[in-house]
């Protein structure tokens, strides 16, 4: 195996037609644009940049970080709710409330605690005192006996919860008589939810045979990084590397876990949980966001964010249609209207914000920074279709605190970050090497040069409850 110097992917055009190892170019399809012919055709030296910058990666560099790991799996723990609450509670009798109990949902409400009993359908509520609380591990149903503060029972009126099974209850305190003990208090052990993800191995390869490598032909190019000049046959290698770098990001954005034991998992493939899958499983999903009812829909997103981590600064990465929907939503508002949309990022000038296409705005107590995500617009990926299943994603800015199983302590990490396999012996963040017998490689009798690329990585989505995925269905 041969190590190339300079490293592949750092190919630099030469300002003169000089055959250097840093500007080697190739055309190999053998059907009219192959330089390994007896007679060269009349060609234009300059390569036409009809697609502009074609790379798609960069999203994770903007919002996350990359960190090494040594194991086959990354495990992290996230805090659960601090307070005690239950949904889908039934008013079983005039004095009892019941809810389903399982291994993951237990009754930790104690006698003498005080509860708020809410009807989410109409906003009616009662404050009650718990006089008895029984465990339902054997029956699957927990029971809480209560007495309301402001009426005789749950059915007496003026608030009547008869027959309701969708109530919400939460503990707000307790009340004891003088001279009593706390023997009936149930100990509540703080708990956490544990998540994990596994890295996948991603590979790519570029190959050129020795005959084609021996024929030098020049093409004038402007590369993706903004440089320009002449390249010879390794231009194709350069583009293979660019495509592989895009795959490194696309794989952890689109990744899915292999959950079907009879198919991929049974064949030994485990998959990885990508950004879209993580937000769909553990985050918030908004379907068919549109300008017509945009402000109503958007305010419902804010209300939901209030119930979650309430991260003040957030970034919106959107496709073109949804980005324009946001512009249309804000274009009909002026500062102070509808309760006040403040253009604080633009010195509170609606005209300035309009001129800038609403790249940032403030609503309620939240700041939003909006940008088009090229990955969702590119015709070779999710763009170029009539209806895209993914319209955009809201990503919280900043960091979150989690418990690291390996370090044994709480650490702060970006909400999105990539973990890649690495050790002192092997760094698999981004490997490249050459095999064959061409181009300085002398590892086999193959009359070709093969450039190999490999990475092993996964994405960690912490606090997915703070993310929002915009979908079309």
N, C-alpha and C positions, 0 to 999 in steps of 0.2 A: 504494500500500500504506500503510495507516494503522497507527500504533503506538498501542495503547490504554493509557491511564493511568486507574486502576491496571491492572497487567498482569492478563490473564485467568488464572484459577486462584487469584487472591487475593480472590475474592468473599467479602464479609463480611456476614452478616445484620444488618439494622437493628433496633434495639430498638423503633422506631416504624415505622408504615406510611408511610415516606417513599420516594419514587421517586428513588433514588440510583443512580449508575453502578456502585456496588459491590455492589448486591443485586438485580439484574435477573433475573427468573424467567420460565420458559416451559413451557406445555403445548401440544403441537402435533399430536397424532395425529388430531384432527378427528372423533372418534367418541364424544363424550359427555363428555370431559374437556378440551375445547378452549375456552379463555377468549375466543377470537375468535368468539363467537356473539351473536345478537341478544338472547337471554335467558340469563342465567347460571343454572346449576343451584344447588340448595342443596348446599353442600359443607362438609366439615370443613376448617378451616384447617390443623390440625396434620397433618404427614406422618407416617405410621406407619413406624417403623424396624423392620421385621420381620426384617431380616437383620443387624442390628447394624452394626459396621464392615465395609464390603464391600470395602475395598482389600486387595490381596494383596502389594504391594511392601514392601520393607523388609529382605528377606533380605540383599541385597548391601550395603546400608548398614551392616549389623551386622558383616559379615565381610570387607569389602573396601574399595576406594577407587575414585575416578574420576579419570582423568588424560587430558589432551589429547594428540592426535597430529595430524600433518599429512599422512600418507600413506594410500594405499589398502590398506596391509597393515602389520601389526605383526609383527615377527620377534624372537624371543628364543632364546637358547641355554641348554641345561641340561647340567650336568656328567654325564659317564658314570662308571661304576664305576672306582675307583682301582686295584683289584687284578685280576690275570689269572685268569680261570676260564672253563671250557667245560662245557656240558651235552650230554647225548646222545652221550657218547663210547663207542666200541666197543673192546673188547679183541680186536683182530683176530688176534693171535697171542700166544704166551706172553710176548713181550717188546715188543709194539708196541700203541700206542693210536692210534686214528684218529678223526677227526671231520670233518664237512662244512666245506669252505672256500668262501667266496664273496667278492664285492666288499665285503660288510659284515662278514663273519666271517673273520678271517685268523689264521694261526698266528704268534703272537709269543712262543712258548715257546722258550727258548734251551737249548743244551747246558749241562750242569752245574747246571741249576736243579733244585730239589727240589719234588716235587709230593705232594699228598694225592689218592689215588684212592678215591672213595667209591661205594658201592652204595646209592642212596637207598631201595631196597626193604627192606633189612634192617639198614642201618647199618654193614655191614662196610667196612673201609678198609685201605689199604696206603700206606706212605710209600715213595716211589721216587725214584731219581736218573735224570735224563735224560742218556743217552749220545749221542743224536743226535736232530735235529729237522729235518724237511724241509718245505718249502713245498709247498702243493697247489694253487696257482693254476691250473695247466694241467689237472690231473685232477679238481679239485673236492674232493679229500680230502687233508687234512693228516695227517702221520704223526709220532709221537713214540716213539722207542725208549727203553725204561726198564729199570732193574734195581731190584727191591725191596730194602729194607734188611733185612727180617726173614724172607724166604724166597727160594728160588732164582729163581722167575719168577711171572708173574701167574696161572698155572694150577696151580702146584705144591702149593698148600695149606699150612697149613690154610685159607687164604682162596683161593677159586677163582673167578676172574672169567670162566671159559670161556663163550663165546657171548653174553656180556652186551653190550647196545648202549645202555644207559641210564645209564652211569656219569657221575659228575661229577668233574672234576679242577680243582684250583686250585694256584697257585704259592705256596709259603710261604717260600722262600729259595733258597740255592744252596750248593754245596760244590765247592772246587777243590783240586787237589793242589799241593804246594809247587813254586814256580818256574814256574808256568804263566801264559799270557797270557789276556786276555779277548777274543780275536779272534772267538770264536763267539757272543758276546752279541748278541742282536738288539735294536736300538734300538726302544723303544716310544714312539711319539709320542702325547702326551696328546690325546684327542679329546673332542668334545662332540656333542650331538644338537641339531639346530636345529628349532624349531617356528614356526609362523606362524598367523595368523588374520586375517580380513578383516572390516571393519565392514559392516553392512547399513543401508539407509535405511528408517526406520519412519515412517509418516505416519498422520494421523487428521484428520477435519474435522467441524465443527459448523456447521449453517446454520439460519437462521430468516428467513422472508420479512417484508417491511416491514409488512404488515397485522397479522400476529400480534404484531409488536414494538410496535405502537401501542396495543394493548389491555393495560392493566395489570391484573393479578390477583395476589392475595397468597397465599402459602402459608407457614405457620410451620414451620420445619425445625430439626433439630439436625444440623450438618454433621459430616463425617468427622474433622475436626480438633478436635472438642469444643465448638465455638462453637454458638450458637443464636440465633434471631430470625427476621426476615421477609426473603424473597427475592422478586424478580420475575423477568422472563423469562429471565435468564441462568443460572438454576439448571441447565438442561440443558447449557449450556456447561461449567459447573463439573464435572458428572458425566462429560462427554466427556473433559475433561482428566484426571480421576482414572483413567478407564479407560485413557487413553493412557500415563499414568505407570506403570500396571501392565504394559502391553504392553512398555515399555522394559526391565523386568526379566524378564518372561516370555520375551521373544525371545532373550535371551542365556542363559537357563537351558535352554530347550528347543531352541535352534538346531541345525541340521544343515547340514553342508557339502553342496553339490550335487556329487555324485561321478559322476552318470550323464551322460556327455557327450551322449547322444542325447536327453535330456529337458531338465530345467531349465537345466543348464549350457550346452546348445546354444542355449537361448533367451536367454542373457545373464544368468541369475541364478546367483550364486555361493554363496549361503547363508553361514552363519557357524557355527563350532563352539561349541556351548553347553556348559554345565556337565555335563549328563548324558552327552552324546556324548563329551566329553573324558575323563571318568572311565571310561566303558566302553571307550574305545580305549587309554588309557594308565594307567589306575588299577586299583583292585581292586574286584571285584564279588562280593557275597555273595547267594546265592539262598535264598529261603525261610527267613529267620531266624525262629525260633520259640522260645517260652519253654521247651518240653519239653526241648530239647537246647541251650537258649540259652547256658549257660555254656561248654559244649564248643565251640560255634560261635564264641562271642565270644573265647575264649582262642586259637582258631586265627587270628582277626583280629589279636590282639596279637602272636602269633608272626610273622605276616606283616609287621606294622608294624616289628618288630625288624629285618627284612631290608631295610627301606626307610630312610626318613629318621629314623624313631623320634622324631617330634615329641611332646614330653611332654604338651602340652595340646591337646585336640581337642574339637570341638563336634559334637553329634549333632542333626540336624534331621530329625524323623521324623513320619510320619503317625500317627494315633491308635492304630491296631492295633499297629504296631511299637513305639510308645512304651509301650503297656501290656505288650507282650512283655518289654521291658526291665525294667519294674517287677516283673512276675511272676518274671523270672529272678533278680532281686536279693532279692525278698521271702522266698525260701526259704533265704537265707544269713544268717548272723550274723557279727559281727566275729570273726575268728580261725578261722572254719570254712572247710573246703576250701582250706587253704593261706592263708587270710586275705583276705577282702574288707574293706578298711579304709574306714570312712566318715569320712575325715579332714576332708572339707568340712563335716561336721556334728558336729564335736568327737568323732568316733568313736562316735556314738550311733546305733545301728540304728533305735531308735524315732523319733528326730528325722528321720532320713532317710526313714523310712516316711511320717511326717506330711507331709513336703514332696514326696512323690511321686517321690523319687529324681531331683531336678533336677540333681544332680551326684554323682559317685562316683569312686573310685580303684580301679584294678585293676592289679596289677603295678607298673610305674613310670610309668603313664599316668593323667592326670586327664581325666575326661569330663564335659561339661556338656550336659545333654539338654533339648531343648525341642520342643514341637509346632510343626510348620511349617504355617501356615494354608494355604499354597498346595496342599499335598498333601491337605488335609481339605475344602476348599471344594467344594460341590456343582457349582459352575459351572466347575471346572477338573478336578483329578485326584481329588477326593473324590466321594462319593456313588455309587461303583461297588462291585460285590461283590468284585472282585479288582483292585487297582491294580498296574500294571507297575512303578512306582517307589514303594518304601516309605520311603525316607529316604536321607540322605547324611551321611557323616562328613567334616568339614572341619577340617584342621589349623589351629591358631591361630598367629599370629605372621607372620613374613616369611621370604622366601627370597632368596638371592643369585643373580642371573643376569647374563649379559653383554648389555648393551644395544647393538644394532648402530648406532644413531644417535649415542648419546653416546660410544661407543667405550670403555666402562669397565664394571666390575662395579657393579651397583646393587642395593639391597635393595627388594623390592616385596612387598606382601601376596600370599599364595598365590592369592587371587582378586582381580582388579581389572578395572574397565571402562575401555576406551580409547574416546574419542569424538573426532570430527574437529573441529578448531578451528584458526583462524589469526587474525592481527590483523584480517583483513577480515570473517571470518564464523565465529561460534561455533555449532556444530551440536549441542551437548550437549542443548539443549532449546529449540527455536525456536517462537514463536507469532506470528501476524500476522493482520490482518483485511483482507478484500477485499469489494467490493460497494458499495452506496449507502445502507446502513442502519446506524444505531448509531455514527455518526461516521466511517464509511468512505466515501470518494468516489473509488473507483478504477475503477468501471465502471458501466454502465447497468443492472446486475442489481438488481432490487427485492428485495434480500435482504442479509443480513449473513452472511458465511462466515468462521469462525474456523479457521485452519489450524495444525496441529501437525506438527513434523518433528524427527527426531533421527537421527544416524548414529553407530553404536557397535558394539563387539564386546567379548567377554569374553576375558580372558587367564587360563588355568588353569595356573599354574606348579607344578611338582613334583606332577603328577597321581598319581604313584606313592604319595603319602602320603594320597590320598583313598580313601574306601570308599563304594561305591554299594550300597544294599540294594534288591534287586529281588524280584519275586514269581515269577520263572521263570528 
